[in-house]
Amino acid sequence: MSSVTLEHVHKRFGQAKGVEDVHIHIESGEFFTFLGPSGCGKTTTLRMIAGFYFPTEGQIRFGSREVTSVPPHKRNTGMVFQNYALFPHMTVFENIAFGLQVRKLSRTETQERVEKMMKLVRLEGYGERRIDQLSGGQQQRVALARALVIEPQILLLDEPLSNLDAKLREETRFEIKRLQLELGITTIYVTHDQAEAMSMSDRIMVMQSGEVQQIGTPHDIYHRPVNRFVASFIGETNLWEGTVAGIEGDEVQVRVSSGQILTGLKKNASPQVRLAAGEKVTLSIRPESVMESTTGEEANTVTGAVVLAEFTGACVNYVTSVGDEQLRSMSINLGRPVKQRGDTIKLHIPKESIYFAG
Ligand code: ATP
């Protein structure tokens, strides 16, 4: 297995920007995801790692080997494409064996390796089926087996689940993760689906408009988004505008639109947020960290009117208007009476779950 390093990599298509200044080191054996909306540059970055595009600037290394301008077939990467790119008129066996035949492996070794792969992706007994006789999920597994059979150092997956229905997508997500852990293979995964990225990855790179926004573990990205874009792209969040009312040591006070001052907020990881008295800031508050207050006396308790109440059985969700802002909250149903639209409610926002997002 190999680490992957991109050093200040840029890709331009004529005058058009593809990606700008991608600078990452992916550890050997890591599951690393490029996440972002359509057109943000995920596929372009993956294609540069595969060798289908060469960078306009910058360097790519696999371990200590520089591969910046090495063609795809000399890189030892396995790739799964969004549409699988299987050969429809060939059998499952022939599809998986293709890369081995190109590499001129003996018949016996080809047979052994293909059978091992079919077992690994749970396709035993399907060798003679034609691709057009398979379900979408089975085709996806053939594509995975075909990528893995060449024993690549790095596995590249470009939106591999997007053609599957929701249930199958979830099952296959676990399947890919299981394979990756079993093989310990360095895996780079491209998706626009934040739940996929969060559930599978060791680390995620969030991209927008060809630029890297944040790199971190799912936990870091969720809890310490560096800007508004990341905060709202990953999960649900309340973004509240406020003004810094004061700073004491490591703790910041912010006045929000209801006039209330939220206290004890920690300066978080975001270097681009200017935290000085009088500065405008955006706070990110996750709905699941907002709690209905029983006493109304905890620090950072706000009072508002319920705009929308939703009872799902397991959870009670409210949208509450507080000053000029709305606050979404989501809590486990503890059997308390559910508030109705127009009721007054006191909500406690623990200081450790309020972040600066801009
Ligand atoms: P999607 O999820 O829709 O595939 P993406 O995040 O993978 O999107 P890219 O396909 O990497 O985005 O595209 C990044 C930018 O580069 C886009 O603005 C796109 O229009 C541009 N781009 C990509 N490939 C080319 C190309 N071959 N020629 C010109 N522009 C391109």
Residues whose N, C-alpha, C, O or C-beta is under 5 A from the ligand:
A	BS01	ATP	F13 A16 K17 G18 P37 S38 G39 C40 G41 K42 T43 T44 T45
